[in-house]
Structure formats: structure tokens, C-alpha cells
Amino acid sequence: MYDFIDQKRIVYITFAVILFISALFAPVAFFYPIKTMFITPDALAIGTSSMSLLTGGIGLALMAGGLIVLAMLEQRLKKYGFAFALFVSGIIALSFSLTDYYYITADGFVYNAPLSITSEKYGWTDFEKVEERIVKENGMTKIDSFSFHLKNGTVIDMPAGAILTMSGSIINNVQASGGVHERITEE
């Protein structure tokens, strides 16, 4: 017959395996939809950085590690101390993942940078210039990244990705508000 402590270990390890597996797909399958549910309905397009997927996966893996520590360590102080540290680190990584997003509205651009908790809202008149960096690879021309130069001196650099779906709207709104659009070809 199994002891109660052995059953607790099995439960901890089972949930740890579930969290480790979830670390691979949950940031894409669950975190992005959760973000879109809580972002304003005025958002015309929503995106997130690849860093968000990484921090979300790491957060789930750290929490799984905390469960493994609970299951494997015998010394009570070390067990709960290490598990607590791993759970707190995992929650922090998950919060960074959930707060990493950007979106556009008719009034402007909202950006919550990777590893940041607060977001910044920029009106279209706040933009001075949008730079579109283009690279040539294997005879093909593609957009590599965008740089948004704001009148207050802030520069937001974003790799091409989800931002491509909203780049036309951003460029049109910036130009309509007096800003400049530049294409820079990098060799």
C-alpha cells in the first residue's frame, strides 16, 4: 500500500509534467487570447513580441520546477524555501508575459514593452517618423524591422512580425498627422 507522502509526490510530479508540457504551447494558445480579452474593444489590431512567448514558457517551467522541488526534497526548510523562490520567479515571468503587448486604435498606438509592467499610449501626432528597414536575402526583399521615432525623443524598435499586419495603418495615420515615413534598405 502506498504511503500518503508518496501519493503527494505523484500528484506534484504529475502537475509538474503538465506544466512543463504547457510551457511549450500555453503562451501561444492561452496567453495571447487572454490578452486580447482584456485589451480595449477599441483596438483595431493587437500584437505581442516573441519575448512574451519566451517569458511565459519560462514562468510555467519555473512553477513546474517548484512542484518537483516539493516532491523531491526531504528537508522541510530547503524544500519550501526553494519551492517558494521558484513559484515567485514563475509568477513574475508570467506577469511579464501577460503584460507584453501592443495595439493600435483610431486615436493612437499603445505599447507595453517586453519586461515592463506599464504601457505607454502615443497619439498619432506624437510620431515624428516611422522607419521601415528592408533587407535583401537570397534575391528577395523583405521588411526586417520598424523604428518609431517620437517627438519626445523616444525610439521604439520592433522586429517585423505581428507588427506587419498593422504597419500600413500606422504609417497612414502617422503621415496623416504630419509625420514622415522612410524606407531604409540595408545591405
One Martini backbone bead per residue (centre of mass of N, CA, C, O) as a GRO file, in nm:
protein
  187
    1MET     BB    1   0.099   0.035   0.019
    2TYR     BB    2   0.060   0.364  -0.003
    3ASP     BB    3   0.174   0.650   0.090
    4PHE     BB    4   0.082   0.975   0.129
    5ILE     BB    5   0.352   1.099   0.033
    6ASP     BB    6   0.366   0.951  -0.238
    7GLN     BB    7   0.106   1.078  -0.351
    8LYS     BB    8   0.203   1.368  -0.346
    9ARG     BB    9   0.437   1.326  -0.541
   10ILE     BB   10   0.269   1.235  -0.781
   11VAL     BB   11   0.107   1.494  -0.805
   12TYR     BB   12   0.340   1.692  -0.841
   13ILE     BB   13   0.462   1.554  -1.093
   14THR     BB   14   0.216   1.568  -1.272
   15PHE     BB   15   0.188   1.880  -1.270
   16ALA     BB   16   0.474   1.932  -1.376
   17VAL     BB   17   0.438   1.797  -1.651
   18ILE     BB   18   0.205   1.975  -1.742
   19LEU     BB   19   0.367   2.242  -1.725
   20PHE     BB   20   0.594   2.168  -1.919
   21ILE     BB   21   0.409   2.125  -2.162
   22SER     BB   22   0.270   2.410  -2.145
   23ALA     BB   23   0.531   2.580  -2.202
   24LEU     BB   24   0.509   2.529  -2.519
   25PHE     BB   25   0.179   2.631  -2.575
   26ALA     BB   26   0.039   2.843  -2.382
   27PRO     BB   27   0.142   3.123  -2.481
   28VAL     BB   28  -0.023   3.092  -2.750
   29ALA     BB   29  -0.307   2.956  -2.669
   30PHE     BB   30  -0.369   3.154  -2.398
   31PHE     BB   31  -0.231   3.436  -2.357
   32TYR     BB   32  -0.324   3.589  -2.606
   33PRO     BB   33  -0.634   3.569  -2.555
   34ILE     BB   34  -0.625   3.707  -2.278
   35LYS     BB   35  -0.528   3.980  -2.377
   36THR     BB   36  -0.766   4.036  -2.579
   37MET     BB   37  -0.989   4.044  -2.357
   38PHE     BB   38  -0.849   4.307  -2.187
   39ILE     BB   39  -0.852   4.473  -2.425
   40THR     BB   40  -0.975   4.707  -2.586
   41PRO     BB   41  -1.234   4.731  -2.826
   42ASP     BB   42  -1.075   4.966  -2.995
   43ALA     BB   43  -0.896   4.766  -3.113
   44LEU     BB   44  -0.770   4.690  -3.435
   45ALA     BB   45  -0.483   4.576  -3.335
   46ILE     BB   46  -0.289   4.292  -3.210
   47GLY     BB   47   0.025   4.241  -3.027
   48THR     BB   48   0.330   4.042  -2.979
   49SER     BB   49   0.612   3.926  -2.857
   50SER     BB   50   0.847   3.675  -2.839
   51MET     BB   51   0.917   3.729  -2.539
   52SER     BB   52   0.642   3.643  -2.426
   53LEU     BB   53   0.673   3.342  -2.487
   54LEU     BB   54   0.928   3.297  -2.320
   55THR     BB   55   0.833   3.398  -2.036
   56GLY     BB   56   0.593   3.204  -2.016
   57GLY     BB   57   0.753   2.937  -2.033
   58ILE     BB   58   0.941   2.993  -1.795
   59GLY     BB   59   0.724   3.027  -1.579
   60LEU     BB   60   0.609   2.738  -1.600
   61ALA     BB   61   0.880   2.592  -1.547
   62LEU     BB   62   0.927   2.710  -1.262
   63MET     BB   63   0.670   2.591  -1.137
   64ALA     BB   64   0.746   2.298  -1.196
   65GLY     BB   65   1.004   2.306  -1.026
   66GLY     BB   66   0.857   2.354  -0.757
   67LEU     BB   67   0.712   2.077  -0.758
   68ILE     BB   68   0.967   1.903  -0.763
   69VAL     BB   69   1.080   2.002  -0.498
   70LEU     BB   70   0.840   1.909  -0.324
   71ALA     BB   71   0.882   1.601  -0.404
   72MET     BB   72   1.212   1.560  -0.338
   73LEU     BB   73   1.253   1.708  -0.087
   74GLU     BB   74   1.305   1.667   0.269
   75GLN     BB   75   1.383   1.934   0.368
   76ARG     BB   76   1.175   2.170   0.471
   77LEU     BB   77   1.320   2.445   0.433
   78LYS     BB   78   1.430   2.396   0.147
   79LYS     BB   79   1.174   2.316   0.006
   80TYR     BB   80   1.006   2.584   0.060
   81GLY     BB   81   1.216   2.789  -0.033
   82PHE     BB   82   1.260   2.694  -0.328
   83ALA     BB   83   0.964   2.685  -0.412
   84PHE     BB   84   0.901   2.981  -0.360
   85ALA     BB   85   1.112   3.100  -0.554
   86LEU     BB   86   0.999   2.962  -0.809
   87PHE     BB   87   0.708   3.072  -0.797
   88VAL     BB   88   0.777   3.373  -0.801
   89SER     BB   89   0.937   3.369  -1.065
   90GLY     BB   90   0.702   3.257  -1.237
   91ILE     BB   91   0.502   3.489  -1.186
   92ILE     BB   92   0.676   3.712  -1.302
   93ALA     BB   93   0.704   3.593  -1.586
   94LEU     BB   94   0.398   3.586  -1.644
   95SER     BB   95   0.351   3.892  -1.613
   96PHE     BB   96   0.537   3.972  -1.846
   97SER     BB   97   0.379   3.817  -2.061
   98LEU     BB   98   0.091   3.957  -2.016
   99THR     BB   99   0.237   4.267  -2.051
  100ASP     BB  100   0.305   4.196  -2.363
  101TYR     BB  101   0.209   4.463  -2.582
  102TYR     BB  102   0.021   4.580  -2.880
  103TYR     BB  103  -0.178   4.862  -3.013
  104ILE     BB  104  -0.443   4.993  -3.216
  105THR     BB  105  -0.612   5.294  -3.278
  106ALA     BB  106  -0.760   5.573  -3.393
  107ASP     BB  107  -0.569   5.754  -3.181
  108GLY     BB  108  -0.335   5.516  -3.152
  109PHE     BB  109  -0.049   5.388  -2.965
  110VAL     BB  110   0.007   5.089  -2.774
  111TYR     BB  111   0.287   5.020  -2.537
  112ASN     BB  112   0.418   4.711  -2.394
  113ALA     BB  113   0.701   4.622  -2.304
  114PRO     BB  114   0.929   4.417  -2.248
  115LEU     BB  115   0.969   4.392  -1.913
  116SER     BB  116   0.689   4.544  -1.855
  117ILE     BB  117   0.402   4.683  -1.687
  118THR     BB  118   0.372   4.944  -1.840
  119SER     BB  119   0.201   5.162  -2.050
  120GLU     BB  120   0.204   5.341  -2.364
  121LYS     BB  121   0.057   5.634  -2.507
  122TYR     BB  122   0.024   5.726  -2.859
  123GLY     BB  123  -0.028   5.962  -3.064
  124TRP     BB  124  -0.008   6.045  -3.392
  125THR     BB  125   0.132   6.331  -3.324
  126ASP     BB  126   0.390   6.195  -3.168
  127PHE     BB  127   0.499   6.132  -3.445
  128GLU     BB  128   0.779   6.177  -3.660
  129LYS     BB  129   0.881   5.869  -3.741
  130VAL     BB  130   0.893   5.597  -3.985
  131GLU     BB  131   1.095   5.310  -4.000
  132GLU     BB  132   1.180   5.092  -4.273
  133ARG     BB  133   1.349   4.791  -4.274
  134ILE     BB  134   1.537   4.658  -4.548
  135VAL     BB  135   1.610   4.334  -4.683
  136LYS     BB  136   1.840   4.116  -4.860
  137GLU     BB  137   1.750   3.772  -4.945
  138ASN     BB  138   1.803   3.572  -5.194
  139GLY     BB  139   1.665   3.809  -5.383
  140MET     BB  140   1.492   3.910  -5.144
  141THR     BB  141   1.249   4.132  -5.019
  142LYS     BB  142   1.235   4.249  -4.671
  143ILE     BB  143   1.105   4.310  -4.368
  144ASP     BB  144   1.274   4.356  -4.057
  145SER     BB  145   1.196   4.655  -3.936
  146PHE     BB  146   1.096   4.900  -3.687
  147SER     BB  147   1.095   5.266  -3.635
  148PHE     BB  148   0.985   5.478  -3.374
  149HIS     BB  149   0.972   5.829  -3.383
  150LEU     BB  150   0.950   6.060  -3.134
  151LYS     BB  151   0.922   6.386  -3.021
  152ASN     BB  152   1.052   6.301  -2.722
  153GLY     BB  153   1.294   6.078  -2.830
  154THR     BB  154   1.165   5.821  -2.866
  155VAL     BB  155   1.253   5.475  -2.947
  156ILE     BB  156   1.089   5.214  -3.134
  157ASP     BB  157   1.188   4.881  -3.167
  158MET     BB  158   1.069   4.645  -3.424
  159PRO     BB  159   1.015   4.352  -3.532
  160ALA     BB  160   0.910   4.170  -3.757
  161GLY     BB  161   0.556   4.063  -3.770
  162ALA     BB  162   0.273   4.151  -3.631
  163ILE     BB  163   0.324   4.451  -3.724
  164LEU     BB  164   0.259   4.410  -4.030
  165THR     BB  165  -0.061   4.421  -4.005
  166MET     BB  166  -0.029   4.745  -3.891
  167SER     BB  167   0.167   4.927  -4.064
  168GLY     BB  168  -0.022   5.075  -4.261
  169SER     BB  169  -0.186   5.226  -4.044
  170ILE     BB  170   0.046   5.369  -3.910
  171ILE     BB  171   0.160   5.521  -4.153
  172ASN     BB  172  -0.100   5.671  -4.233
  173ASN     BB  173  -0.146   5.818  -3.958
  174VAL     BB  174   0.127   5.963  -3.945
  175GLN     BB  175   0.103   6.117  -4.213
  176ALA     BB  176  -0.174   6.259  -4.144
  177SER     BB  177  -0.010   6.398  -3.878
  178GLY     BB  178   0.294   6.485  -4.010
  179GLY     BB  179   0.461   6.251  -4.064
  180VAL     BB  180   0.724   6.019  -4.144
  181HIS     BB  181   0.829   5.798  -4.414
  182GLU     BB  182   1.087   5.543  -4.416
  183ARG     BB  183   1.308   5.368  -4.634
  184ILE     BB  184   1.555   5.121  -4.543
  185THR     BB  185   1.831   4.987  -4.703
  186GLU     BB  186   2.000   4.693  -4.626
  187GLU     BB  187   2.313   4.515  -4.695
   0.00000   0.00000   0.00000
